[in-house]
Amino acid sequence: MFVIATFENCLFIELAISALEQKEIPKEKILAAPLDKRTEPRQLFDTIHKSDGFSLFDGGAILGTCFMLLGAIYGYVLKWGPIIWGIIGAVSGLLLGFLIKMIIVKKNKKGLKKITAEIVLMVRCEEHQWESVEKILWENSALGITKIKTQ
């Protein structure tokens, strides 16, 4: 059986490998492979063929709807009427929501460190060793674990 786990690049991967070796799993059955980092920056705008699930226009759509409604309501008492004020409210809400989301995205790119898998650890072990291998990997801060049964 193969056990595959992902780790951040830190000391815990070394601790996990040495703990596995102490559980009588030979070095020849352990493989640690580092992953290459993405060199090009992520795209901010989605295309029709590729989307990352993060939308810049959801806040703009919400604010545009709210401002359009308020513009149409208060447009009855203002000089240009409800249609023009509704359009002004929709456009200004769309722009404001888009700008707020852009500022949030730019701040989060600089500030927060996201957890990423940097090293993949593959261990070939017997079926009866699975529980101890899993326990060792979770104790050493694995980001994710899976097992593949071989025949």
C-alpha distance (Angstrom), angle and dihedral (degrees) to the residues before:
residue distance angle dihedral
M1 . . .
F2 3.79 . .
V3 3.79 122.0 .
I4 3.80 114.3 -161.4
A5 3.82 122.3 -168.5
T6 3.79 135.5 170.3
F7 3.78 124.9 -140.7
E8 3.76 139.5 179.2
N9 3.78 114.1 -111.8
C10 3.80 99.1 -92.2
L11 3.78 143.5 108.7
F12 3.82 93.7 -79.1
I13 3.80 92.6 76.7
E14 3.81 89.9 59.0
L15 3.79 90.7 47.8
A16 3.80 90.9 49.9
I17 3.81 92.5 50.4
S18 3.81 92.9 49.1
A19 3.83 90.9 46.9
L20 3.81 89.9 51.1
E21 3.80 90.2 50.7
Q22 3.80 89.3 52.1
K23 3.83 88.4 54.4
E24 3.82 88.1 62.3
I25 3.79 97.8 -99.9
P26 3.83 106.1 138.9
K27 3.80 122.8 -129.1
E28 3.79 90.2 -114.7
K29 3.82 90.2 66.6
I30 3.83 95.2 51.6
L31 3.80 122.4 80.0
A32 3.81 124.9 -179.7
A33 3.80 115.3 -172.4
P34 3.82 123.1 -177.2
L35 3.79 118.1 -140.1
D36 3.80 122.6 -131.3
K37 3.79 116.2 -116.3
R38 3.77 121.5 -121.6
T39 3.79 108.9 -97.7
E40 3.79 100.5 -167.4
P41 3.82 118.7 66.9
R42 3.78 120.0 -108.8
Q43 3.77 117.5 -96.7
L44 3.77 115.3 -104.7
F45 3.80 95.9 -153.9
D46 3.80 123.6 54.5
T47 3.78 122.2 -129.7
I48 3.77 128.8 -147.4
H49 3.82 90.6 -101.2
K50 3.80 100.2 41.3
S51 3.78 130.8 39.7
D52 3.80 130.2 166.5
G53 3.81 95.7 -161.6
F54 3.79 93.9 -109.7
S55 3.79 113.2 115.5
L56 3.79 126.6 -162.0
F57 3.79 93.4 -169.6
D58 3.81 103.0 57.0
G59 3.81 94.2 84.1
G60 3.78 90.3 44.4
A61 3.80 91.4 51.7
I62 3.79 91.8 50.8
L63 3.81 95.0 46.5
G64 3.81 91.3 42.0
T65 3.80 90.8 55.1
C66 3.80 93.0 46.5
F67 3.81 94.3 46.7
M68 3.80 91.4 44.8
L69 3.79 90.4 53.5
L70 3.79 92.4 47.4
G71 3.83 90.8 46.1
A72 3.79 91.3 51.2
I73 3.82 92.7 47.2
Y74 3.80 96.6 46.7
G75 3.81 91.5 36.8
Y76 3.80 88.7 79.6
V77 3.79 90.0 68.9
L78 3.84 97.4 34.9
K79 3.79 125.1 83.1
W80 3.84 103.0 -108.8
G81 3.80 96.5 48.5
P82 3.81 135.0 -121.5
I83 3.83 98.8 -66.8
I84 3.80 96.9 55.4
W85 3.81 92.8 41.6
G86 3.80 89.9 47.9
I87 3.81 90.6 53.9
I88 3.82 91.3 45.7
G89 3.81 90.0 49.3
A90 3.82 92.7 48.7
V91 3.80 94.3 49.2
S92 3.80 94.3 44.1
G93 3.83 91.4 47.0
L94 3.80 91.8 49.8
L95 3.80 91.9 50.1
L96 3.80 94.3 44.4
G97 3.82 93.1 48.8
F98 3.80 92.0 47.0
L99 3.82 92.1 49.6
I100 3.80 92.9 47.9
K101 3.81 91.1 50.9
M102 3.83 91.3 47.2
I103 3.82 90.9 52.4
I104 3.81 91.4 49.1
V105 3.82 91.6 49.2
K106 3.81 92.7 48.7
K107 3.83 92.0 49.2
N108 3.82 93.9 47.9
K109 3.80 92.3 49.8
K110 3.80 90.4 60.0
G111 3.79 102.3 35.1
L112 3.78 116.2 37.5
K113 3.77 123.3 62.9
K114 3.76 111.1 -143.0
I115 3.79 121.7 -147.6
T116 3.76 109.1 -111.4
A117 3.76 132.5 177.7
E118 3.79 107.6 -112.9
I119 3.81 103.9 163.3
V120 3.80 129.9 39.8
L121 3.81 115.2 -153.7
M122 3.81 118.9 -161.6
V123 3.79 120.3 -169.6
R124 3.80 125.3 -174.8
C125 3.79 109.4 -152.4
E126 3.78 142.6 150.4
E127 3.80 123.7 -92.4
H128 3.81 93.5 -106.7
Q129 3.85 91.4 54.0
W130 3.81 94.1 57.0
E131 3.80 97.5 94.3
S132 3.80 94.9 49.7
V133 3.83 92.3 45.1
E134 3.80 91.0 49.1
K135 3.80 91.6 48.5
I136 3.82 92.1 50.0
L137 3.79 92.8 49.3
W138 3.81 94.5 48.1
E139 3.82 91.5 46.8
N140 3.80 89.1 54.6
S141 3.82 95.2 55.2
A142 3.79 102.5 -98.2
L143 3.80 112.3 -178.6
G144 3.80 93.0 -147.1
I145 3.80 139.8 -7.7
T146 3.79 134.4 -160.4
K147 3.78 135.5 170.2
I148 3.77 129.8 -144.3
K149 3.77 118.3 -161.3
T150 3.78 115.2 -140.0
Q151 3.76 126.5 -159.9
